Amino acid sequence: MHLKCKFDNGEFALLAELQPPKGTDISRMVANIQPVRDKVDAFVVTDMCNAMLHMSALSSAMLLQSRGVETVMQVCVRDRNRLALQADLLGANACGIINLLAVTGEDPIFGDHQQALAVHDLDHLDLLYAISSLQNGKDLAGKDLDGAPQFLIGSTVNSSLKGQALELEIEKMNRRHEAGARFFITPPVFDLACMDAFIERVDPKKYKIIPSVLLLKSLGMVRYIERNLKHVSIPRTLVQRIQAATDKGRECLRVTQELVAAMKTEGFSGVQITTLGREDRLSALLGVPAKVEA
């Protein structure tokens, strides 16, 4: 079932973020998703996440779509001008890609090509309007298209902000919804209580909210998030739980499984599992038995 049908029918959608390879060898990417392709509704293909060079989201999504795997292609305004963005969008839809996630992208100074110049010809909202224009059969120059693409469009929202910052974020989300976004993915959530203020102000029938669940890898990763990611809150009890575990990696896996189940129980439209390149852990996370070699 297509992701749009899931949303239209009010069914819970399971998304998994996928990082394209840094190179031309796609064998690992394909092998990692093969065991879980029947459990994941769509794979969110990142577009050089964290400003790190990888195979493009467009080519990776095309390769997966050709293998019958539904994707959500990230579209990042950081690296392309309006001509290139529109060209990629038309090509993507012609190749069967029907789901998009609009993102701004991290500053190149934080990536592995710090000398790269960010483009930002369009901003996030401009991109959504550009996609809407293409869907209405015209490019950004007002010229008619020979065939208009149709997409299910997603955007992002920071659901853990407080006070005036949260009000501004919700205003921004409303504008993105008016521009065509139909689902919204949050940063990683480890404490559902952090979303209470956001949920009180958002109509779940109007907006499809997809919290992200980040697969923790170690206690060191937990400490790093605590110190460096201000928009992500990890409860002290969770830190202590992992710290006390004999097998910390296994405990991190359990934490992620519990959070995914909680998102479904709380009535969200879906959840995105983020593994930061550890797609090989998806099988264990989703309870897919490992194959026994003969």
C-alpha angles and dihedrals in degrees: 000000000000118000091244091056090052091053093044091051093047093243124150112258123209114208127182124199114230127197114211117231123272093236138014100291106104096170095101093047092052094042093051095054097039097082093048102036091106092052099045117070095203138352116231104221110208123225104223093313115211087014090283119144115253137144109294120272090233096057093041092050091048091052091051095044089053086059093052096259117136115228142189107215117212114225113200124196092200098080109032138053123228093271094054094042093053092045091052092048093052092047092047094053092045087056093053101265107141103162125073136181114200114213135172097216132221122282111270089234087076094050138072096270101054092167091063117113118230113230107201092170084153126028125221095273092044089055092054091051090048091054090048090051092051090050088054090055101257134100124224090270089059094250120143119252125225093232124356124234123232122210143174100229128208133186138180134260133183102227097178099067121115138214119346092354089060092048090053091047092052090049088052090049091051091053091049090050090051088051092056110276111141103177133033129208119205131210115264114305122205098160119045090199088070088067097052096097090048095048091050089061100041128078106224090202091059099040129044103218116198113186117205120233114201118210105230114217104192146345087266090060090051090053091049092053091048092053103038113025108071094178093056120072122196115192115240090233090059092050090050091048093055092042091055095046119107091213103037094180092055091046090053088054091052091050091055093047091051092049092051090051091048092053090055093047092050091058102248117158091244146312136251117219111211117196101168093230097325095112087143086076093060093087093057092041093053095041098250109157115240115249115251112223115229 
